Amino acid sequence: MKKLIILAASTAMLALSTPAMASSDKAGCMAVKGEWMSEDAIKAKATELGYEVRRVKKEDGCYEVYGITKDKSLVEIYMNPVTGEVVKIEKKS
């Protein structure tokens, strides 16, 4: 019985310590910092995808690329820092 209580308490603590981002739209960004592409590589990847890159920053485990689409819309693109895969795109007004 004592082992069951310890197991239940450990499981509850683990669940509470899991980052909130794991359930968000940016969950595809979880990666070890040493495996990240450089900012220049992310800029090149975004440019290949047709975006005019204005700014790149690191936040919540993702690269956030601020750019302009071919139709001149402002966008915020969340990119996986290891693969450069687009995780999410938000259009800005």
C-alpha positions as CSV (number, residue, x, y, z in Angstrom):
1,M,0.0,0.0,0.0
2,K,2.8,2.4,0.9
3,K,4.4,1.8,-2.6
4,L,1.1,2.6,-4.3
5,I,0.8,5.9,-2.4
6,I,4.4,6.8,-3.3
7,L,3.8,5.9,-7.0
8,A,0.6,8.0,-7.1
9,A,2.3,11.0,-5.5
10,S,5.2,10.7,-7.9
11,T,2.9,10.5,-10.9
12,A,0.9,13.6,-9.7
13,M,4.1,15.6,-9.2
14,L,5.3,14.7,-12.7
15,A,2.0,15.7,-14.2
16,L,2.1,19.1,-12.4
17,S,5.7,19.8,-13.5
18,T,5.2,19.1,-17.2
19,P,5.5,22.4,-19.2
20,A,2.2,23.9,-20.3
21,M,3.6,24.2,-23.8
22,A,3.4,20.5,-24.2
23,S,-0.3,20.8,-24.9
24,S,-0.1,24.0,-26.9
25,D,0.2,24.5,-30.7
26,K,4.0,24.9,-30.3
27,A,4.5,21.4,-28.9
28,G,6.5,20.5,-32.0
29,C,9.3,22.8,-30.8
30,M,10.6,20.8,-27.9
31,A,14.3,20.2,-28.5
32,V,17.7,20.2,-26.8
33,K,19.4,23.6,-27.3
34,G,22.6,21.9,-28.6
35,E,20.7,20.5,-31.6
36,W,19.2,23.8,-32.7
37,M,19.9,25.2,-36.2
38,S,21.5,28.6,-36.3
39,E,19.4,31.7,-36.7
40,D,20.9,32.2,-40.2
41,A,19.8,28.7,-41.2
42,I,16.3,29.4,-39.9
43,K,16.2,32.7,-41.9
44,A,17.4,30.8,-45.0
45,K,14.7,28.1,-44.5
46,A,11.9,30.7,-44.1
47,T,13.2,32.5,-47.2
48,E,13.1,29.3,-49.1
49,L,9.5,28.9,-48.1
50,G,8.7,32.3,-49.6
51,Y,8.8,34.6,-46.6
52,E,10.6,38.0,-46.5
53,V,12.2,37.7,-43.0
54,R,12.2,40.8,-40.8
55,R,13.2,39.4,-37.4
56,V,14.0,36.1,-35.8
57,K,13.8,35.4,-32.0
58,K,13.9,32.4,-29.7
59,E,10.9,31.9,-27.5
60,D,9.1,29.0,-25.7
61,G,11.5,26.4,-27.4
62,C,10.7,27.7,-30.9
63,Y,12.2,30.0,-33.4
64,E,9.7,32.8,-34.0
65,V,10.2,34.3,-37.5
66,Y,8.4,37.6,-38.2
67,G,8.0,38.1,-41.9
68,I,6.0,39.2,-44.8
69,T,4.2,36.8,-47.3
70,K,4.2,37.2,-51.1
71,D,0.8,39.0,-50.8
72,K,2.3,41.4,-48.3
73,S,0.6,40.0,-45.2
74,L,2.5,40.2,-41.9
75,V,3.0,36.8,-40.3
76,E,4.6,35.2,-37.2
77,I,5.9,31.7,-38.1
78,Y,6.8,29.3,-35.4
79,M,9.5,26.9,-36.6
80,N,11.0,23.7,-35.1
81,P,14.5,24.7,-34.1
82,V,16.1,21.4,-35.2
83,T,14.3,20.6,-38.4
84,G,13.1,24.0,-39.5
85,E,9.6,22.6,-40.0
86,V,6.8,25.2,-39.7
87,V,4.8,24.4,-36.6
88,K,2.3,27.2,-36.7
89,I,1.6,30.4,-38.6
90,E,-0.2,33.4,-37.2
91,K,-1.3,36.2,-39.5
92,K,-0.9,39.7,-38.0
93,S,-3.1,42.7,-38.8
